[in-house]
Amino acid sequence: MEKKAPAKKPKQTGETREDRLKQALKANLARRKAQVRARGSASTGKSEGEG
């Protein structure tokens, strides 16, 4: 019995896996920075670890 590897063609939707990962990382970083800024402005100088 012969083993044939299925022909895998990358989807040509204009975005490769690497491009999608770059976009996801960039969005994640922006979201985390926004969270840090929000926590910093809501905080009155006392960090979460203190108390």
Secondary structure as UniProt FT lines:
FT   HELIX           17..42
FT   TURN            48..49
//
